[in-house]
Amino acid sequence: QAESDDSGDETPASQAEQTEVQTTLQTLVRKVEDLSTCNDLIAKHGTALQRSLSELEALRLPPDNSERVRQVNERATLFRITSNAMINACRDFLSLAQAHSKKWQKSLQYERDQRIRLEETLEQLAKQHNNLERAFRGATVLPSAPGGKGSSSSRDLSDEDDENEFFDAMEDVPEFITVPADPRYHRRTGSNLSGTSSEGNLEEHFTEDQTPAGCEVTARDAALTRTRRTGIPDKPNYSLNLWSIMKNCIGKELSKIPMPVNFNEPLSMLQRLTEDLEYHELLDRAAKCESALEQLCLVAAFTVSSYSTTVSRTGKPFNPLLGETFELDRLEEHGYRSLCEQVSHHPPAAAHHAESRRGWTLRQEIAIASKFRGKYLSIMPLGWIHCIFGSSGHHYTWKKVTTTVHNIIVGKLWIDQSGEIDIVNNQTGDKCHLKFAPYSYFSRDVARKVTGVVTDAAGKVHYILSGTWDEKIDSSRVMHSSRGENGTEGRHKTVYETLRAKELWRRHKLPENAERMYYFSDLALSLNEPETDTAPTDSRLRPDQRLMENGRWDEANGEKQRLEEQQRLARRRREADSSQAGEQGTTPPEPYRPMWFERVEDSVTKEMTHIYRGGYWEAKEQGDWNR
């Protein structure tokens, strides 16, 4: 386990660094002095040897001896010439080293002082910024988030904690306004014929199932539901200064930074990816929709729901090992099963395939790009997500937004989601544009707001989506639109007349004492529960992850380092084999090939991606994992 650091440790660390620099420079000076001494000795002894040989040659010796002395003298002369060349080179090096050693020392000391001043300035700015935010919160009243009674305790803590900080950007002006439509709105049909319709008839969208996702449990599911665990050992209270580790990682790729398990949660990235299926009921309902636009609304709600578990989850999931897998078989309970595999190590990428008896397939390949920027950490998921409905053939694609972890230096860690998503139906051309607004002090809107517009292929707006990514999503059917007055910067706002909003999704309530269990949801608590007959590469079998879950963090850190070093050795071995084959002109070894996914060109995005090749569940049924 990494030791805890205090802010007071900076001075001894700086002194140690300075001592190390001075020691290195003194060693270099001593080596240069030794080289100078050797230079003088070679010159001295070389001259003496040449003198002795000259005196020996002047003596009267037998002809045979004179010839031998002459040969030795010639060789000594060649040695002297070579030695003189080496002595001159050493003398030049010595002169340069003596001339520049002080410059190098000053330059090194200057860079070190600059780094220390930069760290101190950055930390001081962060503290001042945090104090300003606290003072601002004390002087103003922030708008409360909706859902009062329905809001979870974790959300209250996240919103009201004195150490939280939020974006201080100016308010983002909405591009449209929604107003209630007249219940007796005079509707035009597709043939441009007019007719009057009552509010009841106009609100007959999403009639297949009006129960919000997260609240629906059918009688059949209740009968088949296996008892899953509802808790894990409490998270130990081990403190660790995050800044003491992260300050040397500014601008680096997060996946390449060795981190102790103190910053982790006892789940792998493959398990976190599987958590996207927590609200699978939305896809079950979407599969029953006859209207493509209504189906798109539910797919959009499903997209937003995948972020709901991140609001309090500041722990980093374990980086999967190459070839690691994770299965989630809920076929009998909820009609779906899922498989993830780590298909690449550099860059790290995971492929995911889920299929349901209820008529949908979800697949994705996600690579994580992350950068530490000093005060916050940006996590950018790369890759496409696909959702295909078998009965209609509708094929939806979209990408994920950027996740930002704030208060890396000081304060309480908190997470925000920001960016824009286009969910496209590649068969009909329908599109849903979702916008995740970054939190702003100066916005009158609720925190974590999400807005969306559902349009057909011609660009006509049919539904407006609204809500928050950590609580719920509503949909409102558009009955009429008009151009409003000019907004800021001369932009026109569109005014949409909509029917009463319908709730599509609401977040599950977190389990009791979730704050002591990494803020895991019910699904997350069950993901690392031991299962029988899983593949030997399953994430549940990782010893470091299991040790961390059981609170044995010291052992978990040691096991994590061992596994990561083992993976690095295997990668270096593959690279060495490829390099050796190239030098010898032999056939290079085959590149790493995932077990259950194959890399092909996607027919929709036209990009190379990993798609499930099949065979996993058959291998599990037969108990044969040798492929």
N, C-alpha and C positions, 0 to 999 in steps of 0.2 A: 504494500500500500504506500502510495506517495505520502510524504510527510506534510503536515499542515504548515503553511507559511504565513507570517504576519507581515504587515507593512513595515515594521521596524527592522526586518531582515535585510532591507535594501542597502544600508550603510556597510555592514560587514561584507556583503556580497560584492559591493563596489571596491572595498579595500582589497578583497581577495583577488578580484580581477586586476587591479593595479599592481599588486605584488606579483601576479603571474606574468604580466607584461614586462615588468622590470627584470624578473628572473630570466625570461627568454632573451631579452636584450643583453643582459650580462653574460649569458652563455655564448651568444654570438660573438661578443667582444673577446671573450677568452679564446674562442676557436680562431678568430682572426689573429690574435697575438701568438697562438701556437704556430699558425701558418707562417707568420713573420719570422719566428725563431728558426723553424725548419728551413726557411729560405736562407737565412744567414749561415746555418750549419752546412748546407749543401754547397754554398759558395766557398766557405772556408775549407772544407775537406776536399773539394774538387781541385782547388788551387794547390793544396799540399800534395795531392796525388800526382798532379801534372808535374810539379817540381821534382818529386822523387823519381819519376820515370825519366825525366830529362837528365838528372844526375846519373842514373843507372846507365843510360845510353852513352854517356861521355866516358865511362870507364872502359878500359881495354879488356875485352872478354873474348873467349873463343868464338870463331865464326858462327857456330850453331846457336850459341847463347845470344849473340848479337842479333841474329835474325829473329829469335823469339822475342827479345826485348823490343825490337822494332815493331813487330806485330801487336804486342801488348800496347805499345805507345800509340799506334794508329787507332786501336779500339778505344783506348782511353780518350783520344781526341774526339772520336765520334760521340762517346758518352758525354764528354764535356760540352760539345756543341748542343746535343739534345738537352742536357741538364740546363745549359744557359737559356735555351728556348723556354723550358718549363719555368725556370727562375724568373725570366722576364714576364711570362704570363702571370705567375703568382704575384710578382711585384705590381703589375698593372691592376690585378684584382684587389690586392691589398690597398692600393691607393684609392681605387673606386669605393671599396667597402668603407674605408676610413672617412672618405669625403662625404658619403651618403648615409652612413649609419645614423648620424645625428638628425638628418632630415627625415629618415624613416621613423625614428623614435618620436620626433615632434609630430609627424603626420599621424602616426598611430594613436598618440596621446590625444591629439585634437579630435580625431574621429570618435574615440571613446567618450571624451567629454561632451561632444555634440549629442551622442546617443543618450547619455544620461540626462542632459538638459531637455532633450525632446521627450523622454519618458516622464520626467518630472512635470514639464509643461502640460503634456497630454492629461496626466492624472489630475493636475490642479484644475485644468479647464473642465474636466468631467465633474469634479466636485462642485465647482462654481455653478455649472449648468444644473446640477441636481438641486443645489440650494435655491436657485432661481425658480425651478419648477415647483419645489415645495412652497416657496413664498407665493407663487402664482396660484397654486391650488388653495392656499389659505385665504387669498383675497378674492377669489371668484368661486362661483358655483357651476360645476360642470353638469351638462345634461345627463340625466339618468338614463340608463339603458332600459329598453322595454322588457316586459315580462315579469315585473316585480316579483310576484309569488313564485313564478315558474323558474326564476333564475337560480342557478346552483350556487352553493357556497363558494365554490372555487372561482366563479365569475366575480362574486362580490369582492373576494380577496384580491383578485387581479385588478379590479377597477379602483378600489378604495385604499389600497396599501400606500402609505406615505412615501415609500421608496420607489414606486413605479414612475416611469417617464413615458412620454408619448411624443409622437411627431408634432413639431411646432410649425408645420407648413400652413400656408393660408388656406382658407376654406375653398374647397373645390365646388364650383357652381354646377348644379345638375343641368343636364342638357334637355330635360323634359319635365313636365308637371302632370300629375294625374289628378283628376277630379271625378267625383261620383257621377255616373250617368243616370238619366231619368229612367226609372223602372219601366215606363211605357215607351221606351225609346223606339223611334220609327226606323226599323232596320231595313237595309237593302240586301237583297239576295244576290247570288252570283250572277243571275241573269239581269241584274239592275232593276228587278221588280221590287216594289215596296210592300211592306206588310208590318202590322203592329204585333208586337210580341210582349207578353207579360214578363216580369222579372223572373218568375219561376222558370219559364222556358229558357230564358237567356242564360240562366246560371246552371244549365245542365251540362257543365263540363266537369270532367273528372268524376263522373257519377259511378264509375266502376267500383271505386272504393274510396270513401271520403275519410276513412280513419287515418290520422297522421301517421307517417312512418315512425316507428319507435314505440307505438302504442298498440300495434296489431299482433295478436297471437291467436292463430286459429285453433280450433278444437283438436284437429289432427296433429298439429305441431305440439300442442301441450301433451298429447298422449305419447308422442314419440320422443319428447325431449329427454335427453340423458342429463343426469345431474352433473353439472360442471362445478368446479371449485369456485368459491366466491371470495377467496382471500389468499394472500401470500404473506410471508414474513414481513414485518414492518421495516421500513427503510432505516438503516442505522444512521445515527447523527454524527457523521464524520465530516468535520469542516476542512475546507481546502480553498486556498486563495486562487481563484481562476485567473486573475490578472498576472500572478507570478509565473504562470505557465504560458498564457496566451500572448504576453507582451513581446515574446521573441518569435511570434508566428504571424505578424502583421503581413498581409498580402499573400500568404501561403495557402495551398490547397488543404482544406480541413482533413480530408481522407488520408493525407500523408503525414499528419502530425500524431505521434504516439501520445495517447491520453490515458491516464489511469481510469479505472472503473468508477471512481468517485463522480465523474461527469456523465456516466451512462445510466440507462435504465435496463433492467434485466430482460430485454427483448432484442432480437436482431432486426436489421433493416428489412429483412424478408417478412418478418412478422408484422412490422409496422406497415409495410405495403399491403399485407393481407387485411389490415384493419379498414381499408377502403370499403370492405364488404359489410361493415357493421349495419348499414341501413339498406341491405339487399332487398328489403320489402318494396323499396321504391322502384327497383327494376322489375320485380314481380308484377307490380301494378302497371308499369309502363308496357310490359309485354301483352297486357290485356286490352290496351287502348286501341280503338279503331281509328282515331284521329292522329295523324302524324305530329300535329302541332301540340296536342295534349301530351303525347308521348315525349316530345322534346322538353316540355316543361318538367316532367318527372325526371328525365335524365339530367337536366340542369340542377334540380334539387339534390339528386344523388351526388353530383359533382361537388356541390357546396358541402354536403354532409360529411365528406371525407376529411374536412378540416376541423370538424367540431371537437375532436379529441385532442387537438394540439394546443388549445387555449392555455392549459396549465402544465403541459408536458414539456418541461425544459430540459429533460434528460436526453442524452444522445444515445441512439440505438447502437448496438454492436455492429461493427463492419463485418459483413459475412465473409467467410473464407471462400476461395474459388471452388466452385462445385457444391457448395452448401445448398441444401434444399429446405423447403418448409411446406408441408401439406396441411390443409384444413379440410377435413371431410365432414360436412354437415348435410350430406345427401338425404339421410333419413329424417333429420330434424327440420331442416329448412329447404331442402331440395337442391342444394348447390355443393360443389366441392372445388377446392382451389389448390394450385401448385405454384410455388416460386422457386427459382434457381438463380444463384449467382453465376452469371455467364461470362463475366470479365472481371479481372482484378485491377488492371491499369489500362484505361480508366475503369473505376468500379461501376458495374451495371448489373441490374437484376431483371429477369424476365418473369412475367406473371400471367397465368392463364386460369380463368375460372369459368365454370359452365354450370347451368342450372336446368333442372327438369322443367322449369316453368317458362322456358322459351327464350333465354338470353345467354350470351357469352361475353365475357369481359376479358380483354387481354391488353398487356402493356409491357413496354421495356423502358425502365427508368434508370438514368445515370444521374448521379448527384454531383453538381459543381458547387463548391462553396468557397467563400473568401472571408477572411477575418479583416475587418476594416478599422480595428482599434477600439471603437466604442460599441460596435454591433457586428453581428455575424449574418451574412447573406447566404441563403441556401437556395440554389436554383435547380429544380428538377428538369432534366432534359429528356425528351422522348414523347411519343404519342400514346394516348389511351384510346382504345377501340371498344365500342359496345355494339354488338350485333343482335338483332331480334330475328329469330328464325321464321316466325309466321309471316311477318311483313317484309323481311329482307332489309329493313332499314339498318344502315350502318353509320354510326355516329363516331366522330373523332374529335379530340380536344387535347390540350396540354394543361399542365399545372402552373399555378402562380408562384411567385417568390415568397419564401418564408424568411422572416427577419427576427433574429434573437437580439433583444436590446439589453442595455445595462451590463455589458460584459465587464466593465471596469469597476463600477460602484453601483450600489442599489440592487433591487430585486429583479432577477431575470424575468422578462416577459416577452411574449411572442406575438407577432402581427403577420397577417397575410395581406399582400397587396399585388395588384396587377390586373390584367384583363384576360378573359378567356373567350374564345369563339368555339361553340359546340356546333358542329356542322353535320346535317343529315346528308350524306353523300349520294343518296338515291333521289331525294326530292329537292335538294338545294335549300331547305329550311335551315335557319340559323338562330342560335341564341347567343347574344353578346352579354357576358357577365362582367361586372366591374367590382373588384374588391377594393374598397377605399381605405387608404392608410389612415391610422388614427391621427386626429388633429385636435389640438387644444381649442382652436378657434372655429371649429365646425359646430353648427347647431344640430347636426345629425347624431344619431346614436353611434356608439363605438362598434367597430367591426362590421360596418354596413356593407351589404351586397345588393346591387341592383342589376336587373337584367331586362333585355328586350328580346322577345321572340318574334321573328319575322319569317315570312314565306320567301320563296325564290325570287319573287318580284320586289321584295323589300318592304312589303306592307306589314305593319305591326299588328299582331293579334293578341299578345299577352305581355303583361308587365310583371316582372318578378321583383320581390323586395323582401328584405329580412336581414339577418346577421349570420355570419358563418359559424357562430358558436351557439346559436339558439334555435332559429327556425327560418323557414322560407315560405312566403305566401305568393299566390298567383292571382292576378286580376285580368279578366278578359276585357280587351279594348273594344268599345262600341263605336267610337268616333274620335277623330284626331283633327286638330286645327293648329295653324301657325299662330303663336303668341307674340307678345311684344318683344322688342329687342332686349336681350340680356346684357351681361357684361361683355365688353370688347366687341359690341355690335352683333353678337350672335343671337339668332332667333331661338326661342324655346318652343318646343312642340307641346301642346296641351292635349292629353289623352283623357277621354271620358271612359271610365271603366266601371264594371260591375263590382259588387262587394267582393273583397279579397277572400280567397279560399286557402286554407292552410295545407301545404303539401307535405311539409316535414317539420318535426320538432325533435330536438335533441333528447336522448335518453338521460335520465337522472343518474348521476354518478353513484356508485355503491357507498354504503356507510363507511366512514373512515378512509375514504379514497386518498385524502391528503397524506396518509401514512403509507400508502401503497403506490407511490409515484403517480397519483391521479389516474390510475388505470380505470377504464370502463369495464363492464361485465365481460365483454368479448376479450379485451386485452388481458384480463386476469386469467382467462382460460387458455390463452394461446400457448403458453409455455408449460401447460400441464402435461406430465408424462403420458405418452400414448404407446400402445403396443403395435407391433408390426409396421412401424414407420421405416423409411429408408435409413441406412446407417449414416447418411449425410444430413439428417434432419437437424434443424436448429435446436430442437429440444434436447439433443444429446451433447451440446457444447458444454464442456466441463466448466469453463470460466464463467459462462452465463448462468449456469446452475449454481455455482458457488456464490456469485453475487446475489442471486435471488434469495439464497439461504442466509445472507448476511455475513458471509466469510470473505470479506473484501480483500484482505491480505493475500489469501490463497488465490483469489480470483485474478488479482493483478499479476501474480507470478505465472499463472496458467495462461493468461491472455498474452503475455510477452512470449511465452514458449510457442504458442500456436502461431503468432504472427511471425516469429523468427523462422519457424518451420516452413511457413508459406513463402517467405522471402528466399530461403535457401532453395526451395523447389523452383521458384521463378528464375533465380540465377543459374540453376543447373540447366533449365531449358534454354536460356539465352546462350550459355556456354556451348551446349550441344549444337545449336544453330550456327554459332560463330565458327566452331571447329569444322562443321560440315561445309561451310562456305570456303574456308581456307583450303580444305582438302579436296574440294570439288566433288564431294559425295552428295547423295540425296539428303536434304535437310529433314529432320524429324517433323512429323505432322504437327501443326499448331494445336493448341488446346481446343478440344471440342466438347461443348456442353453435353450432358447425358440425355436431357429430356427436351431440349430446345434446339432448333436449327436456324442458322442465319440465312435469310432469304430477302428478296426485295418485296416490300409491301405493295400490294396491288393498288392501294388507295393513296398512300403518301409518297410512293415511289422512292422510299428510303430503305436502306438495309436495316433489318430488325430481326430479333429472335422470336420465332413462333413455335408453339408447342408441337412436337413431332409425334406425340402419343406414346403409349406403352407403360406409363407410370402406374396407373391403377391396375392394369393387368399384371404387372410385375408384383405389385403389393398383394393382389389376390393369390398369386402363385407362391409368394414368399421367396422369389428368386430375383436378387438385385444384381446378378452378374451379367453385365452387358458389354 
